[in-house]
């Protein structure tokens, strides 16, 4: 496995990126992408690994399998998995070119595609599929379409893992007001802030079986570098969406920065909780 002479950098698609995608405000600053590396490793630490342990019972990465990351963003999951599993192949695909074209590993590939219009692969192309943080990218009627496309691409017996933000009115009353406003804005756009709670239903309706879920959480009031990573992630998410939710909260534009700073302080002091729900399912053997 070869790479260019530059140090390998890991990137990740965050909830803030998804919100910006909706409003055509894609982040372009490399420093911001580097900082977002923390989100990928934050998720990995939260769940003690990139994948459910059960995945390794039916997916032999040492023997060489083909994996697809739908909505790969800048490609953190793909790169991390490719380094950990050099005998397997990892393909990241996204509607926007967020991945670093200068990075090249022998067992990775990145391309553009839209899961809602069909991805450019034959049926049963992949042994494992990964999708996460689509809660602010898909509308209610689009979730079944996206999951059914993943079903088409999986080999019989293959697995899929989804991960989404768990909607929670958390922290003190001011924090909860921000959450309620954000979720109301999403519902007005026909999105599903409760997507994490519906993953099992959508997977079952698409034909998947052997469905399992687990939830991980971080208390933003705890003192640790891990918590600070997540507090920064939340700051980026709120900052990206605040031009839209700020007026709904009655906040003048010139006061946005001060309000966000106070919100982050409140989340920490009142021990606000951020939670993720991830699901694992398998395509039945034919």
Backbone bond lengths (Angstrom), bond angles and torsions (degrees), N, CA, C in turn:
res aa  C-N    CA-C-N  psi(-1)  N-CA   C-N-CA  omega(-1)  CA-C   N-CA-C  phi
1 X - - - 1.470 - - 1.522 108.75 -
2 X 1.329 115.78 128.10 1.449 120.10 -175.61 1.513 110.09 -120.85
3 X 1.322 115.96 153.76 1.458 121.86 172.83 1.506 107.30 -138.89
4 X 1.355 115.93 169.52 1.451 117.52 177.41 1.514 109.64 -74.54
5 X 1.326 117.24 -179.14 1.458 120.80 -172.84 1.515 113.35 -75.94
6 X 1.316 117.30 -11.88 1.458 119.93 -179.82 1.518 110.29 -77.65
7 X 1.344 117.89 148.11 1.468 120.15 176.56 1.526 109.87 -60.18
8 X 1.328 116.20 143.73 1.456 120.06 178.50 1.520 109.20 -71.15
9 X 1.339 116.14 129.78 1.454 121.67 176.97 1.515 108.21 -114.54
10 X 1.321 116.44 140.80 1.448 121.34 -179.71 1.522 109.02 -107.61
11 X 1.339 115.54 137.48 1.449 120.89 179.22 1.524 109.07 -126.01
12 X 1.312 115.99 167.81 1.455 119.23 -179.77 1.518 110.57 -151.58
13 X 1.317 115.95 149.94 1.444 121.69 172.66 1.512 108.22 -88.29
14 X 1.322 116.91 123.48 1.453 120.97 -177.22 1.520 110.48 -107.69
15 X 1.337 118.17 170.83 1.451 119.91 173.30 1.524 112.05 -56.45
16 X 1.346 117.98 -34.42 1.462 119.59 178.88 1.518 110.46 -64.12
17 X 1.341 117.47 -37.46 1.466 120.11 177.80 1.523 110.26 -63.38
18 X 1.316 117.24 -41.50 1.454 120.54 -178.73 1.526 111.03 -63.71
19 X 1.319 116.39 -42.96 1.457 119.80 178.80 1.529 110.12 -63.32
20 X 1.326 116.88 -40.80 1.450 120.35 179.54 1.529 111.11 -66.94
21 X 1.316 116.45 -33.36 1.453 119.82 176.99 1.516 110.51 -59.63
22 X 1.317 116.87 -42.48 1.454 121.46 179.89 1.526 110.48 -61.15
23 X 1.319 116.78 -41.67 1.459 121.24 -175.04 1.521 112.55 -96.96
24 X 1.346 116.73 14.99 1.458 121.47 177.81 1.521 111.78 58.26
25 X 1.335 116.10 41.47 1.464 121.38 179.72 1.518 109.30 -124.01
26 X 1.327 116.99 54.60 1.453 120.38 -177.58 1.518 111.45 -62.18
27 X 1.329 118.59 133.71 1.458 120.39 177.35 1.525 110.27 -69.06
28 X 1.301 116.67 135.42 1.450 121.44 -178.76 1.520 112.47 -119.77
29 X 1.318 117.86 -9.83 1.442 122.42 -176.02 1.524 110.50 -78.11
30 X 1.344 117.25 124.21 1.460 120.49 -177.26 1.511 111.95 -64.58
31 X 1.329 117.56 -36.03 1.460 119.25 178.49 1.529 110.72 -60.18
32 X 1.325 116.21 -37.94 1.462 119.50 179.08 1.527 110.00 -65.54
33 X 1.322 117.26 -41.09 1.455 120.43 178.85 1.524 110.79 -63.55
34 X 1.320 116.63 -39.89 1.463 120.07 179.38 1.523 110.37 -64.27
35 X 1.333 116.28 -42.01 1.465 119.01 178.55 1.530 111.19 -63.06
36 X 1.328 116.49 -32.95 1.460 120.28 -179.14 1.528 112.48 -70.43
37 X 1.319 116.22 -9.22 1.460 119.54 172.86 1.528 110.62 -53.26
38 X 1.317 115.18 -35.61 1.464 120.16 -177.97 1.513 113.43 -59.02
39 X 1.337 118.04 -30.68 1.460 119.98 -178.84 1.523 110.96 -65.27
40 X 1.319 116.31 -45.89 1.473 118.97 -179.61 1.528 110.86 -58.23
41 X 1.326 115.79 -48.90 1.459 118.87 -177.79 1.522 111.80 -73.47
42 X 1.353 116.30 -23.10 1.460 119.30 172.93 1.520 111.09 -66.19
43 X 1.342 116.51 -44.40 1.456 120.99 177.32 1.523 109.94 -63.52
44 X 1.314 115.94 -43.24 1.461 120.56 -179.76 1.529 111.09 -60.45
45 X 1.324 116.61 -42.36 1.460 119.92 179.52 1.520 111.15 -69.96
46 X 1.333 116.37 -38.94 1.463 120.03 -179.31 1.525 111.55 -56.80
47 X 1.342 116.00 -39.60 1.465 120.33 -176.59 1.528 112.95 -105.29
48 X 1.325 116.07 11.24 1.472 120.50 178.53 1.527 112.67 57.41
49 X 1.320 115.57 42.06 1.456 120.55 177.57 1.512 111.87 141.00
50 X 1.322 116.44 164.04 1.456 120.53 -179.55 1.519 113.06 -71.27
51 X 1.341 116.78 -30.25 1.456 121.07 -171.68 1.529 111.78 -129.27
52 X 1.321 115.46 157.33 1.450 120.37 168.60 1.527 108.61 -55.76
53 X 1.325 118.67 138.96 1.470 119.75 176.89 1.523 112.90 -56.00
54 X 1.335 116.98 -30.97 1.463 120.93 -178.73 1.522 112.97 -63.60
55 X 1.331 116.91 -23.75 1.467 119.67 -179.68 1.521 110.44 -58.07
56 X 1.328 115.76 -37.93 1.466 119.85 -176.09 1.522 112.23 -73.01
57 X 1.327 117.32 -10.80 1.456 120.86 177.15 1.522 111.90 -78.30
58 X 1.342 116.95 -26.21 1.470 119.16 -179.40 1.536 112.81 -123.22
59 X 1.332 117.64 2.83 1.457 121.29 178.65 1.524 108.60 -128.67
60 X 1.312 116.98 109.94 1.465 122.17 -176.58 1.523 110.05 -92.82
61 X 1.326 115.65 89.44 1.466 119.87 -178.23 1.529 111.64 -65.99
62 X 1.316 117.92 -26.00 1.463 120.93 178.80 1.527 111.72 -71.26
63 X 1.328 116.55 -25.34 1.464 120.30 179.97 1.523 111.90 -84.96
64 X 1.340 116.39 -14.14 1.451 120.20 179.63 1.509 111.99 96.54
65 X 1.330 116.26 102.31 1.456 121.81 178.65 1.530 109.10 -126.04
66 X 1.327 115.51 165.90 1.462 121.57 178.86 1.526 109.33 -107.49
67 X 1.338 115.92 125.23 1.462 121.99 -177.07 1.523 109.92 -123.37
68 X 1.326 115.83 143.75 1.459 122.45 179.03 1.520 109.60 -122.15
69 X 1.332 116.06 131.43 1.462 122.03 173.94 1.517 107.37 -108.78
70 X 1.335 116.93 104.84 1.468 122.12 -179.82 1.521 108.97 -85.25
71 X 1.335 116.25 126.91 1.462 120.20 -173.50 1.508 110.32 75.55
72 X 1.325 115.92 46.65 1.470 121.16 -171.45 1.515 113.80 -70.42
73 X 1.367 117.49 -16.93 1.457 119.14 -176.68 1.508 110.43 56.91
74 X 1.324 118.48 -139.15 1.457 121.07 179.67 1.521 114.68 -72.05
75 X 1.313 119.26 -6.83 1.455 120.56 168.47 1.504 118.18 98.52
76 X 1.312 119.34 22.01 1.467 120.89 -178.31 1.518 112.77 -60.75
77 X 1.336 115.96 -46.56 1.463 119.02 -178.30 1.528 110.53 -62.41
78 X 1.319 116.34 -45.02 1.468 120.83 -179.57 1.518 110.96 -59.60
79 X 1.324 116.98 -48.37 1.462 120.35 -176.50 1.526 111.17 -66.76
80 X 1.323 116.67 -41.88 1.458 120.39 -179.42 1.529 110.57 -63.68
81 X 1.331 116.68 -46.17 1.453 120.66 -179.77 1.523 111.38 -67.11
82 X 1.323 117.12 -35.85 1.460 120.78 -179.26 1.522 111.38 -66.21
83 X 1.324 116.59 -38.69 1.468 120.55 178.30 1.526 110.11 -68.81
84 X 1.332 116.86 -39.94 1.465 120.85 -178.79 1.528 112.58 -72.89
85 X 1.352 116.31 -25.53 1.468 121.08 -174.72 1.528 110.27 -131.85
86 X 1.332 117.59 71.95 1.469 121.28 -172.57 1.527 114.72 -65.32
87 X 1.338 118.47 -15.24 1.458 120.47 -179.55 1.527 112.79 -89.16
88 X 1.327 117.26 -6.71 1.460 121.65 -179.91 1.525 110.54 -108.19
89 X 1.333 115.07 163.99 1.466 122.82 -175.30 1.529 108.90 -111.44
90 X 1.337 115.83 134.81 1.464 121.84 -177.03 1.524 110.10 -127.99
91 X 1.317 115.44 122.28 1.464 122.04 -178.85 1.528 108.73 -115.53
92 X 1.331 116.52 124.57 1.450 121.62 176.07 1.514 110.20 -105.93
93 X 1.324 116.57 134.15 1.462 120.49 179.70 1.518 109.78 -134.04
94 X 1.321 116.00 142.00 1.461 120.81 -177.16 1.521 108.83 -152.07
95 X 1.321 115.29 158.90 1.455 120.74 178.23 1.523 111.79 -74.53
96 X 1.346 116.25 -21.14 1.464 122.11 -179.62 1.522 109.48 -124.46
97 X 1.334 116.80 145.25 1.467 121.83 -177.09 1.522 110.34 -82.28
98 X 1.335 115.77 80.61 1.455 121.49 179.15 1.517 112.84 -96.03
99 X 1.326 117.71 -14.03 1.454 121.56 -176.55 1.520 110.73 -78.28
100 X 1.320 116.37 154.03 1.458 122.93 -177.35 1.530 109.44 -85.34
101 X 1.327 116.80 110.05 1.459 120.95 -176.61 1.521 112.87 -69.61
102 X 1.338 118.24 -12.88 1.462 121.16 -179.80 1.525 112.04 -81.06
103 X 1.331 116.94 -15.61 1.461 120.29 179.50 1.523 108.88 -88.98
104 X 1.317 116.30 129.12 1.452 120.27 179.46 1.515 110.06 -139.54
105 X 1.319 115.55 115.30 1.453 122.51 171.42 1.527 107.37 -114.00
106 X 1.305 116.35 146.40 1.457 120.53 -174.90 1.522 113.13 -60.68
107 X 1.328 117.16 -27.77 1.465 120.07 -176.02 1.527 113.30 -106.09
108 X 1.340 116.96 23.85 1.463 120.50 176.73 1.516 110.77 -130.77
109 X 1.322 114.14 156.14 1.458 121.61 174.54 1.514 108.30 -154.48
110 X 1.342 116.73 145.72 1.457 121.54 178.11 1.524 109.22 -127.68
111 X 1.328 115.50 145.32 1.458 119.47 178.44 1.522 109.67 -153.31
112 X 1.321 115.52 171.17 1.458 122.02 179.80 1.525 109.94 -101.77
113 X 1.317 115.84 143.70 1.454 120.57 177.45 1.513 111.05 -178.26
114 X 1.325 115.59 158.47 1.462 122.35 -178.49 1.523 108.68 -116.80
115 X 1.328 116.44 115.41 1.462 120.82 -176.69 1.524 111.68 -62.55
116 X 1.325 118.04 -22.50 1.457 121.25 -177.24 1.523 112.68 -80.47
117 X 1.316 117.30 -21.57 1.465 120.27 179.56 1.521 111.73 -106.94
118 X 1.318 116.48 0.50 1.456 121.14 178.59 1.516 111.30 103.23
119 X 1.320 116.50 128.85 1.465 121.54 -179.31 1.533 109.68 -91.04
120 X 1.336 116.93 149.78 1.474 121.46 -170.52 1.528 114.45 -80.40
121 X 1.332 116.07 54.87 1.458 121.08 178.10 1.526 109.10 -133.45
122 X 1.330 116.74 148.54 1.471 119.63 176.23 1.525 111.35 -68.28
123 X 1.319 115.38 164.88 1.462 120.73 174.95 1.530 110.01 -56.96
124 X 1.317 116.27 147.63 1.472 123.21 173.74 1.533 112.14 55.33
125 X 1.328 116.27 47.23 1.467 120.99 -177.36 1.525 113.84 -89.57
126 X 1.345 117.97 -22.89 1.459 119.89 -169.00 1.537 111.77 -126.92
127 X 1.333 113.70 149.29 1.461 120.91 177.12 1.521 112.18 -85.77
128 X 1.333 116.08 -25.13 1.469 119.93 -177.64 1.523 108.87 -151.93
129 X 1.341 116.04 141.45 1.470 122.01 179.58 1.521 109.17 -129.21
130 X 1.325 115.08 138.70 1.465 122.42 -179.85 1.527 109.04 -123.02
131 X 1.338 116.75 134.75 1.467 122.70 175.44 1.523 108.27 -142.31
132 X 1.314 117.53 136.99 1.464 119.09 175.43 1.521 111.22 -154.33
133 X 1.334 114.58 155.79 1.468 124.13 176.13 1.526 112.59 58.31
134 X 1.327 115.42 51.47 1.461 121.82 173.75 1.528 111.44 -101.60
135 X 1.331 117.70 1.40 1.467 120.44 -171.26 1.519 113.03 -60.58
136 X 1.336 118.26 -28.23 1.460 120.72 178.61 1.523 111.58 -107.58
137 X 1.331 117.39 11.59 1.459 120.97 -179.89 1.520 112.43 -110.70
138 X 1.338 117.39 -24.77 1.457 120.93 -176.82 1.520 111.49 -111.88
139 X 1.337 115.22 142.56 1.457 120.42 171.18 1.528 109.69 -83.96
140 X 1.312 115.31 167.86 1.463 120.18 -174.08 1.518 112.40 -54.93
141 X 1.333 117.24 -44.95 1.462 120.44 -177.08 1.527 112.72 -76.04
142 X 1.342 117.76 -8.98 1.459 120.90 -177.38 1.529 113.29 -91.51
143 X 1.323 116.87 -21.80 1.460 119.70 -179.82 1.530 112.62 -57.64
144 X 1.340 119.25 -50.26 1.470 118.93 178.56 1.523 112.89 -60.33
145 X 1.327 117.09 -34.21 1.471 121.16 179.46 1.524 110.10 -64.53
146 X 1.333 116.29 -46.64 1.461 120.84 -177.92 1.528 111.29 -64.87
147 X 1.329 116.84 -43.87 1.464 120.18 -177.96 1.528 110.81 -70.17
148 X 1.328 117.39 -35.34 1.463 120.26 177.85 1.532 110.34 -67.06
149 X 1.325 117.72 -34.71 1.464 120.52 176.43 1.526 110.50 -65.65
150 X 1.324 117.01 -39.52 1.460 120.10 175.52 1.529 110.55 -62.24
151 X 1.325 116.45 -39.71 1.470 121.12 177.71 1.528 110.20 -59.63
152 X 1.316 116.73 -43.87 1.469 120.87 179.63 1.519 111.45 -59.79
153 X 1.322 117.14 -38.96 1.459 121.81 -173.51 1.518 113.52 -79.48
154 X 1.332 117.07 -19.98 1.463 120.49 -178.04 1.530 111.67 -78.97
155 X 1.319 115.23 143.58 1.452 120.84 170.27 1.526 108.94 -72.25
156 X 1.315 118.32 150.66 1.474 119.65 173.83 1.530 110.43 -54.63
157 X 1.313 115.77 131.77 1.459 121.07 -176.81 1.515 113.70 89.14
158 X 1.344 116.78 -9.08 1.463 121.13 179.60 1.514 112.10 -73.35
159 X 1.326 116.46 163.47 1.457 121.64 -176.84 1.510 113.48 -116.44
160 X 1.315 114.90 156.70 1.462 121.99 174.80 1.522 108.03 -132.09
161 X 1.343 115.54 140.13 1.464 120.88 176.27 1.526 108.83 -125.56
162 X 1.328 115.25 126.54 1.460 122.95 177.35 1.521 109.10 -114.83
163 X 1.341 116.85 151.02 1.459 120.75 177.35 1.522 109.12 -147.67
164 X 1.338 116.37 128.62 1.462 121.26 -177.66 1.521 111.40 -140.30
165 X 1.322 115.65 157.74 1.460 122.36 176.00 1.513 110.05 -68.38
166 X 1.325 116.41 132.17 1.461 122.02 177.75 1.530 108.16 -83.44
167 X 1.342 118.81 122.95 1.469 120.18 179.91 1.516 110.28 -68.60
168 X 1.299 117.08 127.50 1.457 120.56 -177.16 1.528 109.16 -150.34
169 X 1.344 115.89 125.31 1.461 119.87 171.50 1.520 106.06 -82.64
170 X 1.313 116.09 104.18 1.450 120.98 -168.81 1.515 111.04 -127.73
171 X 1.338 116.42 166.11 1.455 120.54 -179.29 1.520 111.59 79.67
172 X 1.330 115.60 -162.97 1.463 119.09 179.94 1.528 110.65 -77.36
173 X 1.314 116.60 -176.70 1.466 120.58 -174.44 1.524 111.96 -60.81
174 X 1.335 117.59 -38.60 1.466 120.32 179.16 1.530 110.93 -64.58
175 X 1.321 116.01 -40.08 1.464 120.18 177.79 1.522 110.47 -64.64
176 X 1.316 116.18 -42.75 1.457 120.34 -179.37 1.523 111.20 -64.51
177 X 1.339 116.56 -33.43 1.463 120.09 178.19 1.526 110.64 -64.04
178 X 1.334 116.26 -38.98 1.463 120.23 177.53 1.526 110.06 -63.50
179 X 1.329 116.05 -45.03 1.460 120.64 179.81 1.527 110.92 -61.15
180 X 1.323 116.32 -47.85 1.466 119.98 -178.66 1.520 111.00 -60.14
181 X 1.318 116.03 -41.27 1.466 120.16 -179.01 1.522 111.06 -66.69
182 X 1.333 116.60 -42.66 1.463 120.82 178.57 1.528 110.61 -61.20
183 X 1.325 116.21 -46.29 1.462 119.63 -178.01 1.536 111.02 -68.71
184 X 1.325 117.34 -35.08 1.469 120.71 177.63 1.520 110.68 -65.52
185 X 1.324 116.64 -39.75 1.453 121.21 177.86 1.530 110.62 -62.00
186 X 1.332 116.07 -41.73 1.456 120.07 178.97 1.527 110.83 -64.87
187 X 1.335 116.74 -43.30 1.469 119.27 179.88 1.530 111.06 -62.86
188 X 1.328 116.61 -35.50 1.463 120.34 178.53 1.523 111.14 -64.30
189 X 1.340 116.77 -26.01 1.466 121.98 177.46 1.526 111.27 -92.09
190 X 1.349 116.21 12.30 1.464 123.13 -179.67 1.526 112.51 63.46
191 X 1.338 115.71 28.30 1.452 120.93 173.39 1.534 108.85 -94.57
192 X 1.320 115.63 172.53 1.463 120.04 -173.76 1.530 109.42 -124.15
193 X 1.333 117.89 90.50 1.467 118.60 177.83 1.520 112.81 -61.21
194 X 1.341 116.32 -22.16 1.469 121.07 178.25 1.526 111.99 -89.05
195 X 1.326 117.27 20.58 1.468 120.42 -176.48 1.527 112.02 -52.74
196 X 1.328 117.05 -39.04 1.465 120.52 -178.42 1.523 111.69 -58.50
197 X 1.324 117.21 -31.49 1.457 121.48 -178.85 1.523 112.19 -80.52
198 X 1.336 117.30 -14.73 1.461 121.71 -175.71 1.528 113.66 -105.27
199 X 1.324 117.50 -0.89 1.460 120.41 -174.23 1.522 112.05 -57.86
200 X 1.327 116.61 -45.30 1.461 119.31 -178.07 1.529 111.58 -61.24
201 X 1.327 116.94 -41.00 1.465 121.26 -179.92 1.516 110.45 -63.49
202 X 1.337 116.55 -47.97 1.463 120.14 -178.85 1.525 111.53 -63.45
203 X 1.326 116.92 -39.35 1.463 120.41 178.96 1.532 110.35 -63.68
204 X 1.316 116.80 -43.86 1.467 120.93 179.82 1.518 110.39 -63.49
205 X 1.332 117.40 -43.54 1.463 121.16 -179.31 1.530 111.62 -64.00
206 X 1.332 116.98 -29.27 1.468 120.89 179.62 1.517 112.04 -78.02
207 X 1.339 117.16 -12.93 1.447 120.22 178.62 1.511 115.05 111.89
208 X 1.325 117.06 0.07 1.462 120.45 -179.48 1.526 111.23 -74.59
209 X 1.334 115.20 155.93 1.445 121.67 174.84 1.515 110.67 -132.40
210 X 1.346 115.97 -174.20 1.472 122.24 179.91 1.524 111.30 50.24
211 X 1.329 116.28 48.62 1.458 122.04 -174.49 1.522 110.84 -85.06
212 X 1.322 115.09 133.79 1.455 121.71 179.56 1.526 109.16 -137.68
213 X 1.322 117.75 143.26 1.458 122.47 179.20 1.522 110.73 -129.83
214 X 1.325 115.07 154.20 1.465 120.77 170.67 1.527 108.74 -151.46
215 X 1.323 115.42 150.95 1.465 122.13 -177.78 1.523 109.77 -117.06
216 X 1.321 116.15 137.75 1.454 122.75 173.63 1.513 109.78 -122.04
217 X 1.325 117.45 150.35 1.466 121.20 -176.27 1.522 110.78 -139.52
218 X 1.329 114.87 157.07 1.457 121.22 172.82 1.525 108.19 -132.94
219 X 1.316 116.46 132.42 1.459 123.35 177.12 1.526 107.43 -90.42
220 X 1.339 116.23 112.84 1.463 120.64 -175.22 1.521 112.69 -71.56
221 X 1.321 117.57 -4.24 1.456 120.78 177.59 1.511 113.67 -92.04
222 X 1.324 117.38 -7.91 1.456 120.17 179.29 1.524 110.63 -76.99
223 X 1.321 115.74 150.06 1.464 121.33 -178.98 1.526 109.42 -96.31
224 X 1.329 116.29 101.61 1.457 121.00 176.42 1.516 108.79 -164.58
225 X 1.327 116.68 159.44 1.459 120.83 177.46 1.528 110.25 -65.61
226 X 1.325 116.47 -33.04 1.460 122.18 177.75 1.528 110.08 -61.73
227 X 1.335 116.54 -46.25 1.461 120.39 178.86 1.521 111.26 -64.54
228 X 1.320 117.33 -38.68 1.463 120.79 179.96 1.523 111.16 -63.85
229 X 1.337 116.58 -34.20 1.462 120.16 175.33 1.526 110.25 -58.94
230 X 1.323 115.09 -48.02 1.455 119.47 -177.22 1.527 112.05 -69.90
231 X 1.323 117.44 -34.09 1.459 120.25 176.88 1.519 109.77 -64.04
232 X 1.332 116.31 -37.48 1.466 120.15 177.50 1.529 111.00 -67.15
233 X 1.320 116.38 -40.63 1.469 120.48 177.75 1.523 110.15 -59.67
234 X 1.337 115.78 -43.99 1.461 119.00 179.88 1.522 110.72 -65.99
235 X 1.314 117.28 -37.50 1.461 120.74 176.85 1.530 110.79 -58.26
236 X 1.338 116.51 -44.74 1.455 120.12 179.83 1.524 111.65 -64.14
237 X 1.317 117.52 -40.25 1.459 121.87 179.75 1.524 110.89 -63.40
238 X 1.323 116.18 -47.52 1.461 120.17 -179.18 1.528 111.30 -67.99
239 X 1.326 116.76 -40.91 1.464 120.25 179.82 1.523 110.75 -61.37
240 X 1.335 117.08 -41.74 1.466 121.02 -179.33 1.522 112.20 -64.39
241 X 1.329 116.80 -36.06 1.462 120.38 -176.10 1.523 113.29 -94.64
242 X 1.334 118.57 -9.40 1.465 120.25 -171.00 1.524 114.51 -66.85
243 X 1.341 120.44 -29.71 1.465 117.72 174.62 1.521 112.80 -57.37
244 X 1.338 117.27 -21.07 1.455 121.76 -178.76 1.524 112.43 -100.52
245 X 1.328 117.36 -37.05 1.464 118.49 -178.57 1.523 111.77 -89.84
246 X 1.342 117.25 -21.81 1.463 120.55 179.43 1.518 113.09 -54.78
247 X 1.352 118.35 -51.87 1.471 119.44 179.04 1.525 112.75 -60.42
248 X 1.327 117.24 -32.23 1.461 120.39 178.96 1.522 111.47 -70.12
249 X 1.342 115.56 -24.40 1.461 120.64 176.48 1.527 112.10 -90.30
250 X 1.327 116.18 -1.25 1.456 120.18 -179.45 1.518 113.48 78.42
251 X 1.336 117.83 23.97 1.460 122.25 -178.09 1.525 109.28 -97.13
252 X 1.318 116.56 126.59 1.457 121.08 175.53 1.526 109.96 -69.78
253 X 1.331 116.36 147.20 1.458 121.43 -174.80 1.521 112.36 -55.10
254 X 1.324 117.31 -40.05 1.467 120.50 -177.47 1.532 112.04 -69.02
255 X 1.322 116.49 -13.09 1.463 120.02 -179.89 1.531 113.20 -103.10
256 X 1.337 116.65 5.65 1.463 120.29 -176.93 1.520 112.90 -57.01
257 X 1.325 115.80 -49.90 1.465 119.79 -175.87 1.522 111.30 -61.36
258 X 1.321 116.79 -43.44 1.464 120.69 179.64 1.526 111.08 -64.84
259 X 1.345 116.50 -39.56 1.462 120.41 -178.74 1.534 110.23 -66.45
260 X 1.323 116.59 -42.77 1.458 120.65 -179.87 1.525 110.42 -63.74
261 X 1.328 116.50 -41.87 1.460 120.66 178.94 1.528 110.17 -61.27
262 X 1.326 116.48 -42.29 1.464 120.69 178.64 1.538 110.29 -66.55
263 X 1.320 116.50 -39.20 1.461 120.49 178.50 1.526 110.98 -60.85
264 X 1.315 117.28 -44.55 1.466 120.74 179.93 1.523 110.89 -63.95
265 X 1.331 116.13 -40.37 1.457 120.66 176.94 1.526 110.78 -62.86
266 X 1.333 116.21 -42.38 1.464 120.38 178.70 1.524 110.96 -64.03
267 X 1.333 116.73 -40.57 1.474 120.17 -179.88 1.526 110.29 -61.08
268 X 1.331 116.15 -40.00 1.468 119.51 179.80 1.528 111.07 -71.84
269 X 1.333 116.76 -48.20 1.465 120.31 -175.03 1.524 112.62 -67.89
270 X 1.324 116.94 -32.16 1.479 119.82 -179.37 1.530 111.72 -97.26
271 X 1.338 115.67 12.35 1.464 121.97 176.95 1.531 112.32 54.25
272 X 1.351 114.60 52.56 1.456 119.66 174.47 1.522 110.63 -61.80
273 X 1.311 115.76 147.27 1.459 121.97 -176.09 1.525 110.04 -114.29
274 X 1.334 116.97 131.92 1.458 122.39 168.51 1.524 107.56 -109.09
275 X 1.322 115.83 130.75 1.460 120.18 -177.10 1.521 110.51 -127.41
276 X 1.323 115.00 146.88 1.459 122.29 174.94 1.524 108.50 -122.39
277 X 1.313 115.34 145.78 1.461 120.67 173.63 1.522 107.97 -119.95
278 X 1.331 116.59 130.19 1.457 119.01 176.58 1.521 109.11 -122.77
279 X 1.323 115.11 146.66 1.455 122.24 -177.97 1.510 110.44 -126.52
280 X 1.320 115.33 143.56 1.453 122.97 174.89 1.513 108.31 -121.45
281 X 1.323 116.61 136.32 1.466 121.29 178.18 1.522 109.46 -147.78
282 X 1.337 115.69 162.30 1.469 120.11 179.88 1.526 110.26 -126.83
283 X 1.316 114.19 147.19 1.462 120.88 171.89 1.527 107.20 -80.38
284 X 1.314 117.77 127.62 1.472 120.06 -176.68 1.536 112.61 -57.98
285 X 1.303 115.96 147.90 1.461 120.83 172.84 1.514 109.59 -69.30
286 X 1.300 116.20 138.01 1.463 119.85 -179.98 1.527 110.64 -84.78
